[in-house]
Amino acid sequence: MFTGKIVRFNNDRGFGFISNDGEDIFFFADSVLNRDDYFIKNGLTVSYEVAPGYKGPQAVNITIKEEEESAE
C-alpha cells in the first residue's frame, strides 16, 4: 500500500491524480472504496495500490483516510 494526496480531481469526468513523492498517478473515482463523489476533493490523504492501466500505472483500491479533527 502507498500513501499520497489527491492533487487534481475532475468530478465531471470522474478521474484525477494522486501525488506521492512528486510523482503523480492516475485514478478513476470508482476505484475509491469509501467514496462519495462529492467527498473526493483535492488535498485528501489516501492509501492505494498500483496496477497496470490502459496508458500506464494507475491507483486502485483507494481508501480516503479520515481527516483529523482540528483541536479548538
PDB file of N, CA, C and O in Angstrom:
ATOM      1  N   MET A   1       0.843  -1.188   0.000  1.00  0.00           N
ATOM      2  CA  MET A   1       0.000   0.000   0.000  1.00  0.00           C
ATOM      3  C   MET A   1       0.883   1.245   0.000  1.00  0.00           C
ATOM      4  O   MET A   1       1.906   1.308   0.681  1.00  0.00           O
ATOM      5  N   PHE A   2       0.462   2.211  -0.770  1.00  0.00           N
ATOM      6  CA  PHE A   2       1.128   3.501  -0.830  1.00  0.00           C
ATOM      7  C   PHE A   2       0.221   4.556  -0.199  1.00  0.00           C
ATOM      8  O   PHE A   2      -0.983   4.344  -0.058  1.00  0.00           O
ATOM      9  N   THR A   3       0.799   5.683   0.174  1.00  0.00           N
ATOM     10  CA  THR A   3       0.029   6.800   0.706  1.00  0.00           C
ATOM     11  C   THR A   3       0.369   8.041  -0.095  1.00  0.00           C
ATOM     12  O   THR A   3       1.527   8.254  -0.452  1.00  0.00           O
ATOM     13  N   GLY A   4      -0.634   8.862  -0.379  1.00  0.00           N
ATOM     14  CA  GLY A   4      -0.425  10.093  -1.126  1.00  0.00           C
ATOM     15  C   GLY A   4      -1.582  11.048  -0.915  1.00  0.00           C
ATOM     16  O   GLY A   4      -2.463  10.803  -0.091  1.00  0.00           O
ATOM     17  N   LYS A   5      -1.572  12.143  -1.667  1.00  0.00           N
ATOM     18  CA  LYS A   5      -2.638  13.148  -1.582  1.00  0.00           C
ATOM     19  C   LYS A   5      -3.244  13.353  -2.958  1.00  0.00           C
ATOM     20  O   LYS A   5      -2.543  13.324  -3.969  1.00  0.00           O
ATOM     21  N   ILE A   6      -4.548  13.560  -2.987  1.00  0.00           N
ATOM     22  CA  ILE A   6      -5.210  13.890  -4.240  1.00  0.00           C
ATOM     23  C   ILE A   6      -4.811  15.320  -4.603  1.00  0.00           C
ATOM     24  O   ILE A   6      -5.046  16.253  -3.836  1.00  0.00           O
ATOM     25  N   VAL A   7      -4.211  15.477  -5.770  1.00  0.00           N
ATOM     26  CA  VAL A   7      -3.747  16.811  -6.183  1.00  0.00           C
ATOM     27  C   VAL A   7      -4.613  17.413  -7.277  1.00  0.00           C
ATOM     28  O   VAL A   7      -4.674  18.634  -7.420  1.00  0.00           O
ATOM     29  N   ARG A   8      -5.281  16.568  -8.046  1.00  0.00           N
ATOM     30  CA  ARG A   8      -6.209  17.067  -9.077  1.00  0.00           C
ATOM     31  C   ARG A   8      -7.349  16.068  -9.185  1.00  0.00           C
ATOM     32  O   ARG A   8      -7.123  14.860  -9.266  1.00  0.00           O
ATOM     33  N   PHE A   9      -8.578  16.578  -9.187  1.00  0.00           N
ATOM     34  CA  PHE A   9      -9.726  15.709  -9.373  1.00  0.00           C
ATOM     35  C   PHE A   9     -10.776  16.439 -10.181  1.00  0.00           C
ATOM     36  O   PHE A   9     -11.128  17.576  -9.867  1.00  0.00           O
ATOM     37  N   ASN A  10     -11.277  15.794 -11.217  1.00  0.00           N
ATOM     38  CA  ASN A  10     -12.319  16.347 -12.076  1.00  0.00           C
ATOM     39  C   ASN A  10     -13.597  15.555 -11.815  1.00  0.00           C
ATOM     40  O   ASN A  10     -13.753  14.438 -12.308  1.00  0.00           O
ATOM     41  N   ASN A  11     -14.506  16.136 -11.041  1.00  0.00           N
ATOM     42  CA  ASN A  11     -15.736  15.451 -10.666  1.00  0.00           C
ATOM     43  C   ASN A  11     -16.609  15.152 -11.888  1.00  0.00           C
ATOM     44  O   ASN A  11     -17.256  14.106 -11.944  1.00  0.00           O
ATOM     45  N   ASP A  12     -16.630  16.059 -12.860  1.00  0.00           N
ATOM     46  CA  ASP A  12     -17.452  15.858 -14.061  1.00  0.00           C
ATOM     47  C   ASP A  12     -16.985  14.669 -14.887  1.00  0.00           C
ATOM     48  O   ASP A  12     -17.802  13.949 -15.461  1.00  0.00           O
ATOM     49  N   ARG A  13     -15.692  14.462 -14.949  1.00  0.00           N
ATOM     50  CA  ARG A  13     -15.139  13.374 -15.766  1.00  0.00           C
ATOM     51  C   ARG A  13     -14.839  12.113 -14.946  1.00  0.00           C
ATOM     52  O   ARG A  13     -14.640  11.039 -15.514  1.00  0.00           O
ATOM     53  N   GLY A  14     -14.805  12.240 -13.616  1.00  0.00           N
ATOM     54  CA  GLY A  14     -14.645  11.072 -12.758  1.00  0.00           C
ATOM     55  C   GLY A  14     -13.245  10.508 -12.656  1.00  0.00           C
ATOM     56  O   GLY A  14     -13.070   9.308 -12.448  1.00  0.00           O
ATOM     57  N   PHE A  15     -12.240  11.370 -12.803  1.00  0.00           N
ATOM     58  CA  PHE A  15     -10.866  10.901 -12.623  1.00  0.00           C
ATOM     59  C   PHE A  15     -10.013  11.999 -12.027  1.00  0.00           C
ATOM     60  O   PHE A  15     -10.421  13.158 -11.956  1.00  0.00           O
ATOM     61  N   GLY A  16      -8.807  11.613 -11.594  1.00  0.00           N
ATOM     62  CA  GLY A  16      -7.886  12.586 -11.016  1.00  0.00           C
ATOM     63  C   GLY A  16      -6.496  11.997 -10.881  1.00  0.00           C
ATOM     64  O   GLY A  16      -6.169  10.969 -11.475  1.00  0.00           O
ATOM     65  N   PHE A  17      -5.683  12.680 -10.078  1.00  0.00           N
ATOM     66  CA  PHE A  17      -4.302  12.265  -9.867  1.00  0.00           C
ATOM     67  C   PHE A  17      -3.960  12.336  -8.390  1.00  0.00           C
ATOM     68  O   PHE A  17      -4.398  13.238  -7.675  1.00  0.00           O
ATOM     69  N   ILE A  18      -3.171  11.369  -7.949  1.00  0.00           N
ATOM     70  CA  ILE A  18      -2.660  11.308  -6.581  1.00  0.00           C
ATOM     71  C   ILE A  18      -1.167  11.558  -6.657  1.00  0.00           C
ATOM     72  O   ILE A  18      -0.485  10.984  -7.506  1.00  0.00           O
ATOM     73  N   SER A  19      -0.647  12.415  -5.773  1.00  0.00           N
ATOM     74  CA  SER A  19       0.782  12.693  -5.734  1.00  0.00           C
ATOM     75  C   SER A  19       1.418  11.909  -4.595  1.00  0.00           C
ATOM     76  O   SER A  19       0.925  11.889  -3.467  1.00  0.00           O
ATOM     77  N   ASN A  20       2.536  11.263  -4.931  1.00  0.00           N
ATOM     78  CA  ASN A  20       3.309  10.518  -3.942  1.00  0.00           C
ATOM     79  C   ASN A  20       4.775  10.786  -4.232  1.00  0.00           C
ATOM     80  O   ASN A  20       5.307  10.320  -5.240  1.00  0.00           O
ATOM     81  N   ASP A  21       5.425  11.527  -3.363  1.00  0.00           N
ATOM     82  CA  ASP A  21       6.843  11.859  -3.523  1.00  0.00           C
ATOM     83  C   ASP A  21       7.129  12.520  -4.867  1.00  0.00           C
ATOM     84  O   ASP A  21       8.128  12.208  -5.515  1.00  0.00           O
ATOM     85  N   GLY A  22       6.255  13.430  -5.287  1.00  0.00           N
ATOM     86  CA  GLY A  22       6.478  14.181  -6.512  1.00  0.00           C
ATOM     87  C   GLY A  22       6.027  13.491  -7.785  1.00  0.00           C
ATOM     88  O   GLY A  22       6.033  14.107  -8.851  1.00  0.00           O
ATOM     89  N   GLU A  23       5.632  12.220  -7.698  1.00  0.00           N
ATOM     90  CA  GLU A  23       5.126  11.501  -8.860  1.00  0.00           C
ATOM     91  C   GLU A  23       3.610  11.479  -8.797  1.00  0.00           C
ATOM     92  O   GLU A  23       3.034  11.159  -7.757  1.00  0.00           O
ATOM     93  N   ASP A  24       2.960  11.817  -9.903  1.00  0.00           N
ATOM     94  CA  ASP A  24       1.503  11.779  -9.957  1.00  0.00           C
ATOM     95  C   ASP A  24       1.044  10.485 -10.592  1.00  0.00           C
ATOM     96  O   ASP A  24       1.597  10.049 -11.602  1.00  0.00           O
ATOM     97  N   ILE A  25       0.028   9.868 -10.000  1.00  0.00           N
ATOM     98  CA  ILE A  25      -0.519   8.630 -10.538  1.00  0.00           C
ATOM     99  C   ILE A  25      -2.015   8.809 -10.779  1.00  0.00           C
ATOM    100  O   ILE A  25      -2.726   9.360  -9.940  1.00  0.00           O
ATOM    101  N   PHE A  26      -2.477   8.347 -11.914  1.00  0.00           N
ATOM    102  CA  PHE A  26      -3.849   8.477 -12.362  1.00  0.00           C
ATOM    103  C   PHE A  26      -4.781   7.588 -11.542  1.00  0.00           C
ATOM    104  O   PHE A  26      -4.381   6.514 -11.094  1.00  0.00           O
ATOM    105  N   PHE A  27      -6.045   8.042 -11.340  1.00  0.00           N
ATOM    106  CA  PHE A  27      -7.053   7.173 -10.738  1.00  0.00           C
ATOM    107  C   PHE A  27      -8.442   7.521 -11.257  1.00  0.00           C
ATOM    108  O   PHE A  27      -8.712   8.659 -11.641  1.00  0.00           O
ATOM    109  N   PHE A  28      -9.316   6.518 -11.262  1.00  0.00           N
ATOM    110  CA  PHE A  28     -10.732   6.706 -11.556  1.00  0.00           C
ATOM    111  C   PHE A  28     -11.484   6.809 -10.237  1.00  0.00           C
ATOM    112  O   PHE A  28     -11.128   6.138  -9.268  1.00  0.00           O
ATOM    113  N   ALA A  29     -12.515   7.640 -10.189  1.00  0.00           N
ATOM    114  CA  ALA A  29     -13.295   7.818  -8.963  1.00  0.00           C
ATOM    115  C   ALA A  29     -13.890   6.501  -8.470  1.00  0.00           C
ATOM    116  O   ALA A  29     -14.004   6.292  -7.262  1.00  0.00           O
ATOM    117  N   ASP A  30     -14.267   5.617  -9.378  1.00  0.00           N
ATOM    118  CA  ASP A  30     -14.868   4.357  -8.930  1.00  0.00           C
ATOM    119  C   ASP A  30     -13.848   3.386  -8.334  1.00  0.00           C
ATOM    120  O   ASP A  30     -14.217   2.299  -7.889  1.00  0.00           O
ATOM    121  N   SER A  31     -12.562   3.770  -8.322  1.00  0.00           N
ATOM    122  CA  SER A  31     -11.538   2.968  -7.644  1.00  0.00           C
ATOM    123  C   SER A  31     -11.423   3.320  -6.172  1.00  0.00           C
ATOM    124  O   SER A  31     -10.683   2.671  -5.432  1.00  0.00           O
ATOM    125  N   VAL A  32     -12.162   4.364  -5.735  1.00  0.00           N
ATOM    126  CA  VAL A  32     -12.151   4.771  -4.324  1.00  0.00           C
ATOM    127  C   VAL A  32     -13.192   3.920  -3.597  1.00  0.00           C
ATOM    128  O   VAL A  32     -14.385   4.004  -3.887  1.00  0.00           O
ATOM    129  N   LEU A  33     -12.731   3.105  -2.656  1.00  0.00           N
ATOM    130  CA  LEU A  33     -13.605   2.151  -1.990  1.00  0.00           C
ATOM    131  C   LEU A  33     -14.633   2.816  -1.083  1.00  0.00           C
ATOM    132  O   LEU A  33     -15.771   2.352  -1.005  1.00  0.00           O
ATOM    133  N   ASN A  34     -14.262   3.881  -0.404  1.00  0.00           N
ATOM    134  CA  ASN A  34     -15.177   4.548   0.523  1.00  0.00           C
ATOM    135  C   ASN A  34     -15.597   5.905  -0.042  1.00  0.00           C
ATOM    136  O   ASN A  34     -15.574   6.917   0.658  1.00  0.00           O
ATOM    137  N   ARG A  35     -15.975   5.908  -1.303  1.00  0.00           N
ATOM    138  CA  ARG A  35     -16.210   7.166  -1.991  1.00  0.00           C
ATOM    139  C   ARG A  35     -17.639   7.675  -1.896  1.00  0.00           C
ATOM    140  O   ARG A  35     -18.600   6.933  -1.692  1.00  0.00           O
ATOM    141  N   ASP A  36     -17.709   8.932  -2.049  1.00  0.00           N
ATOM    142  CA  ASP A  36     -18.950   9.661  -2.282  1.00  0.00           C
ATOM    143  C   ASP A  36     -18.472  10.750  -3.226  1.00  0.00           C
ATOM    144  O   ASP A  36     -17.631  11.558  -2.831  1.00  0.00           O
ATOM    145  N   ASP A  37     -18.963  10.807  -4.441  1.00  0.00           N
ATOM    146  CA  ASP A  37     -18.415  11.711  -5.456  1.00  0.00           C
ATOM    147  C   ASP A  37     -18.196  13.134  -4.962  1.00  0.00           C
ATOM    148  O   ASP A  37     -17.280  13.813  -5.426  1.00  0.00           O
ATOM    149  N   TYR A  38     -19.010  13.586  -4.044  1.00  0.00           N
ATOM    150  CA  TYR A  38     -18.854  14.960  -3.570  1.00  0.00           C
ATOM    151  C   TYR A  38     -17.822  15.061  -2.456  1.00  0.00           C
ATOM    152  O   TYR A  38     -17.438  16.162  -2.063  1.00  0.00           O
ATOM    153  N   PHE A  39     -17.377  13.934  -1.951  1.00  0.00           N
ATOM    154  CA  PHE A  39     -16.377  13.925  -0.893  1.00  0.00           C
ATOM    155  C   PHE A  39     -14.968  13.920  -1.477  1.00  0.00           C
ATOM    156  O   PHE A  39     -14.035  14.421  -0.850  1.00  0.00           O
ATOM    157  N   ILE A  40     -14.810  13.360  -2.671  1.00  0.00           N
ATOM    158  CA  ILE A  40     -13.496  13.315  -3.297  1.00  0.00           C
ATOM    159  C   ILE A  40     -13.105  14.729  -3.703  1.00  0.00           C
ATOM    160  O   ILE A  40     -13.797  15.369  -4.494  1.00  0.00           O
ATOM    161  N   LYS A  41     -11.992  15.213  -3.156  1.00  0.00           N
ATOM    162  CA  LYS A  41     -11.546  16.575  -3.452  1.00  0.00           C
ATOM    163  C   LYS A  41     -10.043  16.680  -3.287  1.00  0.00           C
ATOM    164  O   LYS A  41      -9.411  15.811  -2.686  1.00  0.00           O
ATOM    165  N   ASN A  42      -9.486  17.727  -3.814  1.00  0.00           N
ATOM    166  CA  ASN A  42      -8.048  17.962  -3.706  1.00  0.00           C
ATOM    167  C   ASN A  42      -7.628  18.068  -2.251  1.00  0.00           C
ATOM    168  O   ASN A  42      -8.358  18.608  -1.420  1.00  0.00           O
ATOM    169  N   GLY A  43      -6.443  17.546  -1.950  1.00  0.00           N
ATOM    170  CA  GLY A  43      -5.870  17.674  -0.618  1.00  0.00           C
ATOM    171  C   GLY A  43      -6.148  16.509   0.310  1.00  0.00           C
ATOM    172  O   GLY A  43      -5.550  16.432   1.383  1.00  0.00           O
ATOM    173  N   LEU A  44      -7.036  15.600  -0.066  1.00  0.00           N
ATOM    174  CA  LEU A  44      -7.325  14.459   0.804  1.00  0.00           C
ATOM    175  C   LEU A  44      -6.168  13.459   0.778  1.00  0.00           C
ATOM    176  O   LEU A  44      -5.576  13.205  -0.271  1.00  0.00           O
ATOM    177  N   THR A  45      -5.860  12.903   1.937  1.00  0.00           N
ATOM    178  CA  THR A  45      -4.842  11.861   2.033  1.00  0.00           C
ATOM    179  C   THR A  45      -5.506  10.516   1.771  1.00  0.00           C
ATOM    180  O   THR A  45      -6.575  10.218   2.305  1.00  0.00           O
ATOM    181  N   VAL A  46      -4.856   9.714   0.943  1.00  0.00           N
ATOM    182  CA  VAL A  46      -5.413   8.409   0.571  1.00  0.00           C
ATOM    183  C   VAL A  46      -4.344   7.327   0.646  1.00  0.00           C
ATOM    184  O   VAL A  46      -3.150   7.610   0.545  1.00  0.00           O
ATOM    185  N   SER A  47      -4.782   6.094   0.823  1.00  0.00           N
ATOM    186  CA  SER A  47      -3.888   4.944   0.660  1.00  0.00           C
ATOM    187  C   SER A  47      -4.383   4.194  -0.566  1.00  0.00           C
ATOM    188  O   SER A  47      -5.579   4.195  -0.855  1.00  0.00           O
ATOM    189  N   TYR A  48      -3.466   3.551  -1.291  1.00  0.00           N
ATOM    190  CA  TYR A  48      -3.838   2.925  -2.555  1.00  0.00           C
ATOM    191  C   TYR A  48      -2.819   1.876  -2.968  1.00  0.00           C
ATOM    192  O   TYR A  48      -1.716   1.805  -2.425  1.00  0.00           O
ATOM    193  N   GLU A  49      -3.210   1.066  -3.937  1.00  0.00           N
ATOM    194  CA  GLU A  49      -2.325   0.104  -4.579  1.00  0.00           C
ATOM    195  C   GLU A  49      -2.149   0.543  -6.021  1.00  0.00           C
ATOM    196  O   GLU A  49      -2.943   1.331  -6.536  1.00  0.00           O
ATOM    197  N   VAL A  50      -1.120   0.042  -6.670  1.00  0.00           N
ATOM    198  CA  VAL A  50      -0.847   0.398  -8.064  1.00  0.00           C
ATOM    199  C   VAL A  50      -1.039  -0.843  -8.931  1.00  0.00           C
ATOM    200  O   VAL A  50      -0.585  -1.936  -8.594  1.00  0.00           O
ATOM    201  N   ALA A  51      -1.727  -0.642 -10.058  1.00  0.00           N
ATOM    202  CA  ALA A  51      -1.960  -1.725 -11.017  1.00  0.00           C
ATOM    203  C   ALA A  51      -1.722  -1.192 -12.419  1.00  0.00           C
ATOM    204  O   ALA A  51      -1.796   0.017 -12.639  1.00  0.00           O
ATOM    205  N   PRO A  52      -1.439  -2.069 -13.368  1.00  0.00           N
ATOM    206  CA  PRO A  52      -1.272  -1.606 -14.740  1.00  0.00           C
ATOM    207  C   PRO A  52      -2.608  -1.105 -15.290  1.00  0.00           C
ATOM    208  O   PRO A  52      -3.650  -1.727 -15.087  1.00  0.00           O
ATOM    209  N   GLY A  53      -2.557   0.017 -15.983  1.00  0.00           N
ATOM    210  CA  GLY A  53      -3.743   0.575 -16.614  1.00  0.00           C
ATOM    211  C   GLY A  53      -3.558   0.619 -18.118  1.00  0.00           C
ATOM    212  O   GLY A  53      -2.529   0.188 -18.638  1.00  0.00           O
ATOM    213  N   TYR A  54      -4.555   1.140 -18.816  1.00  0.00           N
ATOM    214  CA  TYR A  54      -4.521   1.192 -20.271  1.00  0.00           C
ATOM    215  C   TYR A  54      -3.342   2.008 -20.790  1.00  0.00           C
ATOM    216  O   TYR A  54      -2.705   1.625 -21.771  1.00  0.00           O
ATOM    217  N   LYS A  55      -3.048   3.138 -20.131  1.00  0.00           N
ATOM    218  CA  LYS A  55      -1.964   4.020 -20.584  1.00  0.00           C
ATOM    219  C   LYS A  55      -0.808   4.092 -19.593  1.00  0.00           C
ATOM    220  O   LYS A  55      -0.001   5.020 -19.655  1.00  0.00           O
ATOM    221  N   GLY A  56      -0.717   3.142 -18.698  1.00  0.00           N
ATOM    222  CA  GLY A  56       0.352   3.136 -17.705  1.00  0.00           C
ATOM    223  C   GLY A  56      -0.209   2.797 -16.337  1.00  0.00           C
ATOM    224  O   GLY A  56      -1.381   2.439 -16.217  1.00  0.00           O
ATOM    225  N   PRO A  57       0.618   2.906 -15.304  1.00  0.00           N
ATOM    226  CA  PRO A  57       0.154   2.540 -13.966  1.00  0.00           C
ATOM    227  C   PRO A  57      -0.968   3.450 -13.487  1.00  0.00           C
ATOM    228  O   PRO A  57      -1.015   4.634 -13.819  1.00  0.00           O
ATOM    229  N   GLN A  58      -1.874   2.868 -12.697  1.00  0.00           N
ATOM    230  CA  GLN A  58      -2.936   3.672 -12.104  1.00  0.00           C
ATOM    231  C   GLN A  58      -3.220   3.184 -10.688  1.00  0.00           C
ATOM    232  O   GLN A  58      -2.938   2.034 -10.350  1.00  0.00           O
ATOM    233  N   ALA A  59      -3.775   4.061  -9.873  1.00  0.00           N
ATOM    234  CA  ALA A  59      -4.105   3.727  -8.490  1.00  0.00           C
ATOM    235  C   ALA A  59      -5.422   2.953  -8.450  1.00  0.00           C
ATOM    236  O   ALA A  59      -6.374   3.284  -9.156  1.00  0.00           O
ATOM    237  N   VAL A  60      -5.457   1.919  -7.615  1.00  0.00           N
ATOM    238  CA  VAL A  60      -6.660   1.107  -7.420  1.00  0.00           C
ATOM    239  C   VAL A  60      -6.826   0.831  -5.928  1.00  0.00           C
ATOM    240  O   VAL A  60      -5.914   1.076  -5.139  1.00  0.00           O
ATOM    241  N   ASN A  61      -7.985   0.325  -5.553  1.00  0.00           N
ATOM    242  CA  ASN A  61      -8.268   0.012  -4.143  1.00  0.00           C
ATOM    243  C   ASN A  61      -7.903   1.196  -3.240  1.00  0.00           C
ATOM    244  O   ASN A  61      -7.201   1.045  -2.241  1.00  0.00           O
ATOM    245  N   ILE A  62      -8.394   2.356  -3.616  1.00  0.00           N
ATOM    246  CA  ILE A  62      -8.073   3.603  -2.909  1.00  0.00           C
ATOM    247  C   ILE A  62      -8.996   3.764  -1.710  1.00  0.00           C
ATOM    248  O   ILE A  62     -10.203   3.543  -1.805  1.00  0.00           O
ATOM    249  N   THR A  63      -8.415   4.152  -0.584  1.00  0.00           N
ATOM    250  CA  THR A  63      -9.197   4.429   0.618  1.00  0.00           C
ATOM    251  C   THR A  63      -8.851   5.827   1.098  1.00  0.00           C
ATOM    252  O   THR A  63      -7.685   6.153   1.318  1.00  0.00           O
ATOM    253  N   ILE A  64      -9.887   6.652   1.257  1.00  0.00           N
ATOM    254  CA  ILE A  64      -9.680   8.001   1.789  1.00  0.00           C
ATOM    255  C   ILE A  64      -9.467   7.869   3.289  1.00  0.00           C
ATOM    256  O   ILE A  64     -10.267   7.254   3.994  1.00  0.00           O
ATOM    257  N   LYS A  65      -8.379   8.455   3.762  1.00  0.00           N
ATOM    258  CA  LYS A  65      -8.084   8.400   5.197  1.00  0.00           C
ATOM    259  C   LYS A  65      -8.935   9.436   5.911  1.00  0.00           C
ATOM    260  O   LYS A  65      -9.202  10.508   5.366  1.00  0.00           O
ATOM    261  N   GLU A  66      -9.355   9.126   7.107  1.00  0.00           N
ATOM    262  CA  GLU A  66     -10.183  10.051   7.894  1.00  0.00           C
ATOM    263  C   GLU A  66      -9.388  11.311   8.199  1.00  0.00           C
ATOM    264  O   GLU A  66      -8.219  11.256   8.582  1.00  0.00           O
ATOM    265  N   GLU A  67     -10.054  12.455   8.018  1.00  0.00           N
ATOM    266  CA  GLU A  67      -9.400  13.720   8.328  1.00  0.00           C
ATOM    267  C   GLU A  67      -9.366  13.893   9.837  1.00  0.00           C
ATOM    268  O   GLU A  67     -10.329  13.575  10.535  1.00  0.00           O
ATOM    269  N   GLU A  68      -8.245  14.401  10.330  1.00  0.00           N
ATOM    270  CA  GLU A  68      -8.112  14.616  11.772  1.00  0.00           C
ATOM    271  C   GLU A  68      -8.969  15.801  12.174  1.00  0.00           C
ATOM    272  O   GLU A  68      -9.038  16.806  11.467  1.00  0.00           O
ATOM    273  N   GLU A  69      -9.619  15.668  13.316  1.00  0.00           N
ATOM    274  CA  GLU A  69     -10.412  16.776  13.849  1.00  0.00           C
ATOM    275  C   GLU A  69      -9.463  17.857  14.330  1.00  0.00           C
ATOM    276  O   GLU A  69      -8.474  17.565  15.002  1.00  0.00           O
ATOM    277  N   SER A  70      -9.755  19.088  13.997  1.00  0.00           N
ATOM    278  CA  SER A  70      -8.899  20.179  14.462  1.00  0.00           C
ATOM    279  C   SER A  70      -9.259  20.524  15.893  1.00  0.00           C
ATOM    280  O   SER A  70     -10.431  20.675  16.235  1.00  0.00           O
ATOM    281  N   ALA A  71      -8.243  20.644  16.717  1.00  0.00           N
ATOM    282  CA  ALA A  71      -8.465  20.971  18.142  1.00  0.00           C
ATOM    283  C   ALA A  71      -8.716  22.466  18.274  1.00  0.00           C
ATOM    284  O   ALA A  71      -7.943  23.293  17.792  1.00  0.00           O
ATOM    285  N   GLU A  72      -9.810  22.784  18.934  1.00  0.00           N
ATOM    286  CA  GLU A  72     -10.125  24.208  19.135  1.00  0.00           C
ATOM    287  C   GLU A  72     -10.218  24.526  20.581  1.00  0.00           C
ATOM    288  O   GLU A  72     -10.475  25.674  20.945  1.00  0.00           O
TER     289      GLU A  72
END
